[in-house]
Amino acid sequence: MEITNLAEVTGNIATVGYGIAALGPGLGLGIMVAKTQEATARQPEVAGALRTNMFIGLAAIEALGLIGFAAGFVFGA
Protein backbone atom coordinates (compact mmCIF):
# COMPACT_ATOMS: atom_id res chain seq x y z
CA MET A 1 0.00 0.00 0.00
CA GLU A 2 1.59 3.25 -1.14
CA ILE A 3 0.61 6.73 0.05
CA THR A 4 0.63 9.23 -2.80
CA ASN A 5 -1.05 12.30 -1.27
CA LEU A 6 1.55 13.73 1.08
CA ALA A 7 1.20 17.35 2.17
CA GLU A 8 4.28 19.45 1.61
CA VAL A 9 5.07 22.08 4.23
CA THR A 10 7.07 25.06 3.07
CA GLY A 11 8.06 28.25 4.84
CA ASN A 12 10.43 29.60 7.40
CA ILE A 13 10.49 28.18 10.91
CA ALA A 14 11.99 31.44 12.22
CA THR A 15 8.52 32.98 12.62
CA VAL A 16 7.47 30.12 14.89
CA GLY A 17 10.75 30.44 16.77
CA TYR A 18 10.17 34.11 17.45
CA GLY A 19 6.67 33.39 18.70
CA ILE A 20 8.07 30.88 21.15
CA ALA A 21 10.92 33.23 22.07
CA ALA A 22 8.40 35.96 22.93
CA LEU A 23 6.69 33.76 25.52
CA GLY A 24 9.61 33.83 27.95
CA PRO A 25 10.00 37.61 28.18
CA GLY A 26 6.23 38.05 28.31
CA LEU A 27 5.88 35.72 31.26
CA GLY A 28 8.96 37.19 32.92
CA LEU A 29 7.65 40.75 32.67
CA GLY A 30 4.25 39.79 33.98
CA ILE A 31 5.66 38.00 37.01
CA MET A 32 8.16 40.78 37.70
CA VAL A 33 5.57 43.57 37.60
CA ALA A 34 3.14 41.55 39.72
CA LYS A 35 5.76 40.89 42.40
CA THR A 36 6.90 44.52 42.38
CA GLN A 37 3.31 45.69 42.91
CA GLU A 38 2.85 43.15 45.67
CA ALA A 39 6.03 44.28 47.42
CA THR A 40 5.04 47.96 47.06
CA ALA A 41 1.66 47.23 48.61
CA ARG A 42 3.36 45.51 51.55
CA GLN A 43 6.06 48.16 52.08
CA PRO A 44 5.23 51.47 50.37
CA GLU A 45 8.37 53.15 51.73
CA VAL A 46 10.64 51.11 49.43
CA ALA A 47 8.63 51.79 46.26
CA GLY A 48 11.43 53.89 44.71
CA ALA A 49 14.08 51.21 45.12
CA LEU A 50 11.71 48.53 43.87
CA ARG A 51 10.84 50.59 40.82
CA THR A 52 14.53 51.12 40.00
CA ASN A 53 15.25 47.40 40.29
CA MET A 54 12.17 46.60 38.22
CA PHE A 55 13.37 48.82 35.35
CA ILE A 56 16.82 47.21 35.42
CA GLY A 57 15.19 43.78 35.26
CA LEU A 58 12.85 44.99 32.52
CA ALA A 59 15.84 45.95 30.37
CA ALA A 60 17.42 42.52 30.83
CA ILE A 61 14.19 40.67 30.03
CA GLU A 62 13.49 42.81 26.96
CA ALA A 63 17.02 42.14 25.73
CA LEU A 64 16.15 38.44 25.64
CA GLY A 65 13.14 39.18 23.45
CA LEU A 66 15.21 41.29 21.07
CA ILE A 67 17.89 38.61 20.84
CA GLY A 68 15.20 36.07 19.95
CA PHE A 69 13.84 38.45 17.31
CA ALA A 70 17.28 39.07 15.79
CA ALA A 71 18.14 35.36 15.85
CA GLY A 72 15.14 34.73 13.62
CA PHE A 73 16.65 36.96 10.97
CA VAL A 74 20.23 35.81 11.40
CA PHE A 75 19.64 32.07 11.44
CA GLY A 76 16.47 32.04 9.33
CA ALA A 77 18.12 33.49 6.24
C-alpha positions as CSV (number, residue, x, y, z in Angstrom):
1,M,0.0,0.0,0.0
2,E,1.6,3.3,-1.1
3,I,0.6,6.7,0.0
4,T,0.6,9.2,-2.8
5,N,-1.0,12.3,-1.3
6,L,1.5,13.7,1.1
7,A,1.2,17.4,2.2
8,E,4.3,19.4,1.6
9,V,5.1,22.1,4.2
10,T,7.1,25.1,3.1
11,G,8.1,28.3,4.8
12,N,10.4,29.6,7.4
13,I,10.5,28.2,10.9
14,A,12.0,31.4,12.2
15,T,8.5,33.0,12.6
16,V,7.5,30.1,14.9
17,G,10.8,30.4,16.8
18,Y,10.2,34.1,17.5
19,G,6.7,33.4,18.7
20,I,8.1,30.9,21.2
21,A,10.9,33.2,22.1
22,A,8.4,36.0,22.9
23,L,6.7,33.8,25.5
24,G,9.6,33.8,28.0
25,P,10.0,37.6,28.2
26,G,6.2,38.0,28.3
27,L,5.9,35.7,31.3
28,G,9.0,37.2,32.9
29,L,7.7,40.8,32.7
30,G,4.3,39.8,34.0
31,I,5.7,38.0,37.0
32,M,8.2,40.8,37.7
33,V,5.6,43.6,37.6
34,A,3.1,41.6,39.7
35,K,5.8,40.9,42.4
36,T,6.9,44.5,42.4
37,Q,3.3,45.7,42.9
38,E,2.8,43.1,45.7
39,A,6.0,44.3,47.4
40,T,5.0,48.0,47.1
41,A,1.7,47.2,48.6
42,R,3.4,45.5,51.5
43,Q,6.1,48.2,52.1
44,P,5.2,51.5,50.4
45,E,8.4,53.1,51.7
46,V,10.6,51.1,49.4
47,A,8.6,51.8,46.3
48,G,11.4,53.9,44.7
49,A,14.1,51.2,45.1
50,L,11.7,48.5,43.9
51,R,10.8,50.6,40.8
52,T,14.5,51.1,40.0
53,N,15.2,47.4,40.3
54,M,12.2,46.6,38.2
55,F,13.4,48.8,35.3
56,I,16.8,47.2,35.4
57,G,15.2,43.8,35.3
58,L,12.9,45.0,32.5
59,A,15.8,45.9,30.4
60,A,17.4,42.5,30.8
61,I,14.2,40.7,30.0
62,E,13.5,42.8,27.0
63,A,17.0,42.1,25.7
64,L,16.1,38.4,25.6
65,G,13.1,39.2,23.4
66,L,15.2,41.3,21.1
67,I,17.9,38.6,20.8
68,G,15.2,36.1,19.9
69,F,13.8,38.5,17.3
70,A,17.3,39.1,15.8
71,A,18.1,35.4,15.8
72,G,15.1,34.7,13.6
73,F,16.6,37.0,11.0
74,V,20.2,35.8,11.4
75,F,19.6,32.1,11.4
76,G,16.5,32.0,9.3
77,A,18.1,33.5,6.2
